[in-house]
Amino acid sequence: MVKNNSIAVIAAAVVLLAFVAPYFSPQGFAVARNQQDFTATGVVLPEPIVSGLGFNVQAIFANLGDVSGSHVVYRYEILNAYNKLYSNEGSTDLLAGQTKTLTLYVDDELAAGTYTLKLIVDSDNAYIESDETNNIYNFGFKVPYP
């Protein structure tokens, strides 16, 4: 009887280990599996941006995770040193491992000066990601005086 109980305990431990082991690295730390990891990785702005006219921004988003995301909300903002001047949002699908470039239109007529373009992916925090620290990308730019 003791022998059968020992075998049952060992069998249960092996089954449990089979489910738990993939979530740990050789160092013993938990490793994220089966999650999205959205990131904003860059922007391309027109040169030069003309004072008083709207412009297109090429925004680069990626899903570094191994699970796709649908209707991932992103927001983009234009800020000066004092205020948020412009904000807009949209959504896109990001497949696992995909990098995608989107054209975003800024229809605000910026005066000459220094600004920051801020991209936020998963801005509504709808997804639990393996890395929540890489969702924001800031890019400084200048609108020259005419």
N, C-alpha and C positions, 0 to 999 in steps of 0.2 A: 504494500500500500504506500509506504514512504517512497519507494522507487517511482511509482506512478505519479505521485504528487511532485516529485523533483523534476520529472520529465515535463510535466504540464507547466511548471514554473519556468523552466528553461525555454520551452516552446513559446510561452507568452512573452518572455524577455526578448527572444529573437524577433518575433513579430513586431513588438514595440520598437525595437532598434531599427528595423527596416523602415518604419515610418518616420522616425525622429532623426536618424543619421543624416539624411540629405540637407537638413536645416542647420548643420554645424560644420564649421571649417576644421581643418586639422588642428588649429590652435584652440578649438573649443568654443569659438564665438558663433553666435547665431548669424546665419546668412539669409538674406531675403531671397525668396523663390516665388515664382509665379506672381509677379507684381509688375505694374507699370513704373517707369521712372521718366517723367516728362521733364524736358529742359528747354530753355530758350538759349541758343548758342551764338547768335550773332544777328547783325543787321547790315544792310547796305543802303546808304542814302544817296540821293542824286548830288552831283557836284556841279555847280554850287546850288544850294537851296536859295531860291529867290524870295526876298522879303515881300510879303503881301500876297503870295500865291500858295495854294495847297501843293502837296507833293506826295509821291508814292514812296513807300518804305518796303524793302525786301527783308522780311523777318524769317529767321531760320529757327525752326523748332525740331525737336527730336524726341523719340521714345527710346531710351536706353534699356528699358525693361524687356522682359520676355513675354508680356501679355499686351495685346492691343487695347486701345482705348477709343471709344466712339463719342462724338460730340464733346471733345475736350475744349473747355472754355478758355480763351485767352483774352487778355486785356492789354491795351497799349496806351501809354500816357505820355504827354509832353509836359515837362516841368521847367520852370525857371528857378532862380535862387529862392523865390518867395512863395510860389503857388503852383498848383496843378492847373495848367492852362487848357488842356485838351485830354479827353479820354474817350475811348471807344472799345468795343469788344466784339468778338465773334466766336465761332467754334469750328473745329475740324476733327477729323478722324486721324489718329496716329497709330499705325500698325506697330507691332513689336519690332524693334530694331530700325525703324524708319526715321529718316531725316527728311523734312519737308520745308520748302521755301514758299511762303505766302506773300502776296502783294497786299499791303495795307495802305489805305489812302488816308492821309491827314488833310482834312479840308479846312483846317484853321489857317488863317493868314498871319503867320508869325512876323513880328517886327524884327529888325536887326538885333542880335544879342546872342547870349550863350544859353543853351538849353540841354536838358537830359531827356532822352527817349528811354522809357522804361517798358520792357516787355514782361508780362507775367503769364505763365502757362499754368493751367489748372487753377485759375484765379478764384474759382468758387470752391476749391478744395473738395471736389466731388470724389476724388480718387485717393486711396491710401497708397502712397508710393514708397519704394525702397529708399529713396533719398528725397526728402522734402526741401533740402537746402539749395537746390539748383534750379528753382522755378522762376527766378527773377534775373533779368539781364538789363543792365544799365549802360547806355552809350551816350557820351557827351558829344555835342556838335554845336557849330556856330552858324548863324545866319548873318552873312556879311552886310555891311551898310551899302546902300545902293550908290 
